[in-house]
Amino acid sequence: MSSNTLNNNVSIDDENFLKDFLKNFYRQIIRIENYNNFEDIIKDWVKEFFEFNKKDFKIILKLIKDYENYYNINYDDEIWIFSSIIGFFFDYGIIILNDEIDEDIIDKNKSLNFYLLSIKENNHELISMYQLFNIIIAKYLLSFYYYKDIILYKRDLIAKEIRNLENKHITTSTMSQNQFEKFGKLEISICKDEINNIEKYFESLNKDLNENQIDYAKKKELTKLNHLGYCYQYGIGKVKDEFKATELYLKSAEEGGLDAQNNLGYCYQHGIGVEKNETKAFEWYFKAANEGDLCAQYNLGICYQDGIGTIKDDKKSFEWYIKSAEGGNSRAQCKLGSYYQNGIGTSIDENKSFEWYMKAAKGGNSDAEKILGDFYDIGSGVPKDDDKAFEWYIKAAKGGNLIAQTIIGYYYHEIEQDFEKAAYWYSKAAENGCEIAQYNLAISEKDENKAFEYYKQSADQGYMEAQFQIGYCYSKGIGTEINKTKAFEYYKEAADKGHEIAQYNLGIFYRNGKGTEKDEIESFKYYTKSADQGYLYAQFELGFCYDLGIGTEINKTKAFELYKISAEKDHSMAQNNLGALYKSIEKDSETAIYWYNKAAEKGNEVALHNLGLIYSEEGPMKDVAKAFEYYKMAAEKGHTMAQYNLGASYEHGIGVEKDFEKAVYWYNLSAEKGNEIALFNLGQCYRLGRGVERDEDKAFKYYEKSAEKEFDDAQNALGSLYYYGIGTKKDLEKAFYYCQKAVDNGNEVAQYNLGSLYELGIGVEQNFTKAFEFYKKSAEKGDIDAKFQLGYCYVNGIGIEVNKEKGFELYNEAAGKKDNDNNIQDKDYEEIDDDLDKINYWYHKAAENNNEVALYKLGEFYELGKGVGENKVRAFEYYKKSANKGSIDAQYKLGCYYEKGIGIDIDKEKAFDSYKAAAEKGNINAQKSLAFLYEQGVGVEKNLDDAIYWYKKAIENGCQGAKENLNILLNQLEIK
């Protein structure tokens, strides 16, 4: 056998490579913190290790077997060094061909046999540290074989191996639970120097053996107490008992057990099994740290960094991190990188910062690996290098760093567009609670329900973006049912952390009372917060609040400023509202049009409608054709008021030819959205038969809908319908009620009508004083009918003292006369053309001792609606007054009104009396009507002789129509 080979199959280089592989395999498995992905991490590492050393995977297993055969041939007993690795190969099918695992090589039975074979080596004398590595690796892997979660108890397994190590009289720092776990910022992880300690042992195995034996018994006892404490603390093989755990830690710590001292410090810091006492925690950390415990030194650095149990002192924190880092603690090394980078406790030194991060990264610290990735990613302290950045990120990600896994996921999602790999890395980080990864996974997830769950996991960990997003999901019912209350809660969490869109949405929720009680002041507050961060929509809403005084006092100046900021950022509604302020406040129509046009160009229907309004107004810019076009554009976009205005344009032929059918079409569209004016106009169309068949029932319904929305014209019209019984049953009390409602809403025509109801005692107790008051209110608002009637009140002392001069003044004012023309009655009536002048004439005439002819003519004008609004009730009253003064024609008119119920209830008897009074005084129309009543027996007992008599009287006086009635009656009598 040559000096360069062990046998024909295994060279010394091969042996060194295998031993190095075993040692590094051990190092790798004990540093893995992400146990859920243990298999993937270790397999990737093995592949990289062999590729780096340029070894062929196909011959590794054979090489190991040859080496084991060599040892077993040359030793009396079988000694196994690599059996755990052989078991691993069979367990995971690690031999790889064409980057795919060859499933044919996986053999679970063989892997189990090799693991068990390795563990049996406990019965042999340890002559090599590699035997110990082999045993520990086998037990570690066996735990995965039986049940993956058993790795949670790896502390026990390795602790047993340490006890075996102690049985071989090895002097080394013990590995307790504080070397396995990380709690908060404190490190309790596997000591990365354990292999070095083992190596030192074997190097000095034959030296100072007696000294090692003396120290061993005490250390063994302290270690047992510490491990037992750990078992009680976490309920491993024992009933969980934190009080018992601290008692055991204390016993070990008081006797000098460094690991127990560190663990006891942790218990005091967090109040585990003892009352929380950060001062005592600091003291125990300090004791262990002074004795050289690397983890305690690191923890002491944390205490000085955060002021835990001591005064915050960055310099001392730095000093302790240095001690721990120089001893090989990778977390302390990573901390030093941060301290040098940011000048904490020392001066900034980018080179040293990089060096320490690099040391930590080489020691397997995934945080440091991630930071190195950041350095190369942005070119901080090193030349920017995307490839190196990716290499470090992928190492950190495989080492379980959640942020690195998220970054890699982002890289595959956004850059490589490899969504499968992106989902893989996002999932890895998300499964381990990385809120950013959970959020990113939700974004990339197509299934809304799954996306919702990821958002919620992230949000519940306090990630602001996810809190906003889950609020949005609850608000819109994405991946879950709509729940405005929960939406509000999540929006508030995000808003209070400064999320500008969440603040804006919260403003909306408070303003509209969604998910919470309506609170305009809170709404204003959150709009302000969002606007202060420059969020465009919040700036607009804040301007709107100032504009209308929502949650704050009206401040047009601030509204103008905020609208302008938003308008200049192309917010169309802000442009519209800015235009409105220029129109109403600045009185600058040209600038208003400029901003309206800016908004209209973006299709803003409100601005289009406002342009229509501007071009409809009187003035130099008036252009009804243009107005019509803008109304049409806005209406076609669904603007309710524009639809109404377009309907009005078609109805009245403004800017377009009259088209009642199109008017009704657009009124209908507007009315369907609840526009009260459109509802009223539809009522008018149905009442008058414009664009639709006349239908008084439908007219009534539309008036009623409009009146319910407090539209005063509709309320006034509804009062008239109830008064006359049109489209509904006559109801004078309701007529008064709706008339009063219209008055309460400021309708001047209704004020006049209400005055009439009080004057005549219709639907309410007669009250001339109130009648006068309402006539006066209506007249003051310019109503012509009210002015005439108010003048009549002054002339005749109705509800006020007689004042004919004032009355004549009002008559003239109503007729549009600037001067007080009290001599209009002296003019030739036939020469008067204007209806208002004519009615003015008759009012003046009526003032002459209630001139019966003038009163009759006034009744006629109101009946026909000439110069004044048609008013049958008013006409009846004037006819009645004229009849009382002896007017035969007025008496006849009264008969007509009573017979047909015009403006009053039908009363056939009074009709008969009125006709009879007029007939006896020679009114031929009354004679004919009286004959008809006798003939039919209406309002009087049927009497054909009297009927014949009055028909003949009418014929004698020239009523030709009575001849036909008489002939028909006589013929009927002959037949009988």
WODAZI-V758573 format. One record per backbone hydrogen bond with DSSP energy under -1.0 kcal/mol. CO is the residue of the C=O (numbers start at 0). NH is the residue of the N-H. Records with the same first field share a line. If there is no record, write none. Layout:
CO=NH ; NH
This chain:
1=4
3=11
9=5 ; 6
10=14
11=15
12=16
13=17
14=18
15=19
16=20
17=21
18=22
19=23
20=24
21=25
22=26
23=27
24=28
25=29
32=34
34=37
36=40
37=41
38=42
39=43
40=44
41=45
42=46
43=47
44=48
45=49
46=50
47=51
48=52
49=54
55=58
58=62
59=63
60=64
61=65
62=66
63=67
64=68
65=69
66=70
67=71
68=72
69=73
81=85
82=86
83=87
84=88
85=89
86=90
87=91
88=92 ; 93
89=106
94=101
96=99
99=96
100=102
101=104
102=105
106=110
107=111
108=112
109=113
110=114
111=115
112=116
113=117
114=118
115=119
117=120
118=121
119=122
120=123
127=131
128=132
129=133
130=134
131=135
132=136
133=137
134=138
135=139
136=140
137=141
138=142
140=144
141=145
142=146
146=149
147=150
148=151
149=152
150=153
152=155 ; 156
153=157
154=158
155=159
156=160
157=161
158=162
159=163
160=164
161=165
162=166
163=167
164=169
165=168
175=178
176=179 ; 180
180=187
182=185
185=182
190=193
192=196
193=197
194=198
195=199
196=200
197=201
198=202
199=203
203=206
207=211
208=212
209=213
210=214
211=215
214=218
215=219
216=220
217=221
218=222
219=223
220=224
221=225
222=226
223=227
224=228
225=229
226=230
227=231
228=232
229=233
230=235
231=240
240=244
241=245
242=246
243=247
244=248
245=249
246=250
247=251
248=252
249=253
251=256
252=255
256=260
257=261
258=262
259=263
260=264
261=265
262=266
263=267
264=268
265=269
266=270 ; 271
267=276
276=280
277=281
278=282
279=283
280=284
281=285
282=286
283=287
284=288
285=289
287=292
288=291
292=296
293=297
294=298
295=299
296=300
297=301
298=302
299=303
300=304
301=305
302=306 ; 307
303=312
312=316
313=317
314=318
315=319
316=320
317=321
318=322
319=323
320=324
321=325
322=326
323=328
324=327
328=332
329=333
330=334
331=335
332=336
333=337
334=338
335=339
336=340
337=341
338=342 ; 343
339=348
348=352
349=353
350=354
351=355
352=356
353=357
354=358
355=359
356=360
357=361
358=362
359=364
360=363
364=368
365=369
366=370
367=371
368=372
369=373
370=374
371=375
372=376
373=377
374=378 ; 379
375=384
384=388
385=389
386=390
387=391
388=392
389=393
390=394
391=395
392=396
393=397
394=398
395=400
396=399
400=404
401=405
402=406
403=407
404=408
405=409
406=410
407=411
408=412
409=413
410=414 ; 415
411=417
417=421
418=422
419=423
420=424
421=425
422=426
423=427
424=428
425=429
426=430
428=433
429=432
433=437
434=438
435=439
436=440
437=441
438=442
439=443
446=450
447=451
448=452
449=453
450=454
451=455
452=456
453=457
454=458
455=459
457=462
458=461
462=466
463=467
464=468
465=469
466=470
467=471
468=472
469=473
470=474
471=475
472=476 ; 477
473=482
482=486
483=487
484=488
485=489
486=490
487=491
488=492
489=493
490=494
491=495
493=498
494=497
498=502
499=503
500=504
501=505
502=506
503=507
504=508
505=509
506=510
507=511
508=512 ; 513
509=518
518=522
519=523
520=524
521=525
522=526
523=527
524=528
525=529
526=530
527=531
529=534
530=533
534=538
535=539
536=540
537=541
538=542
539=543
540=544
541=545
542=546
543=547
544=548 ; 549
545=554
554=558
555=559
556=560
557=561
558=562
559=563
560=564
561=565
562=566
563=567
565=570
566=569
570=574
571=575
572=576
573=577
574=578
575=579
576=580
577=581
578=582
579=583
580=584 ; 585
581=587
587=591
588=592
589=593
590=594
591=595
592=596
593=597
594=598
595=599
596=600
598=601 ; 603
599=602
603=607
604=608
605=609
606=610
607=611
608=612
609=613
610=614
612=616
614=622
618=621
622=626
623=627
624=628
625=629
626=630
627=631
628=632
629=633
630=634
631=635
633=638
634=637
638=642
639=643
640=644
641=645
642=646
643=647
644=648
645=649
646=650
647=651
648=652 ; 653
649=658
658=662
659=663
660=664
661=665
662=666
663=667
664=668
665=669
666=670
667=671
669=674
670=673
674=678
675=679
676=680
677=681
678=682
679=683
680=684
681=685
682=686
683=687
684=688 ; 689
685=694
694=698
695=699
696=700
697=701
698=702
699=703
700=704
701=705
702=706
703=707
705=710
706=709
710=714
711=715
712=716
713=717
714=718
715=719
716=720
717=721
718=722
719=723
720=724 ; 725
721=730
730=734
731=735
732=736
733=737
734=738
735=739
736=740
737=741
738=742
739=743
740=744
741=746
742=745
746=750
747=751
748=752
749=753
750=754
751=755
752=756
753=757
754=758
755=759
756=760 ; 761
757=766
766=770
767=771
768=772
769=773
770=774
771=775
772=776
773=777
774=778
775=779
777=782
778=781
782=786
783=787
784=788
785=789
786=790
787=791
788=792
789=793
790=794
791=795
792=796 ; 797
793=802
802=806
803=807
804=808
805=809
806=810
807=811
808=812
809=813
810=814
811=816
812=815
818=820
819=821
822=825
823=826
827=830
828=831
833=837
834=838
835=839
836=840
837=841
838=842
839=843
840=844
841=845
842=846
844=847
845=849
846=848
850=854
851=855
852=856
853=857
854=858
855=859
856=860
857=861
858=862
859=863
860=864 ; 865
861=870
870=874
871=875
872=876
873=877
874=878
875=879
876=880
877=881
878=882
879=883
881=886
882=885
886=890
887=891
888=892
889=893
890=894
891=895
892=896
893=897
894=898
895=899
896=900 ; 901
897=906
906=910
907=911
908=912
909=913
910=914
911=915
912=916
913=917
914=918
915=919
917=922
918=921
922=926
923=927
924=928
925=929
926=930
927=931
928=932
929=933
930=934
931=935
932=936 ; 937
933=942
942=946
943=947
944=948
945=949
946=950
947=951
948=952
949=953
950=954
951=955
952=956
953=958
954=957
957=959
959=962
960=964
961=965
962=966
963=967
964=968
965=969
966=970
967=971
968=972
969=973
970=974
971=975
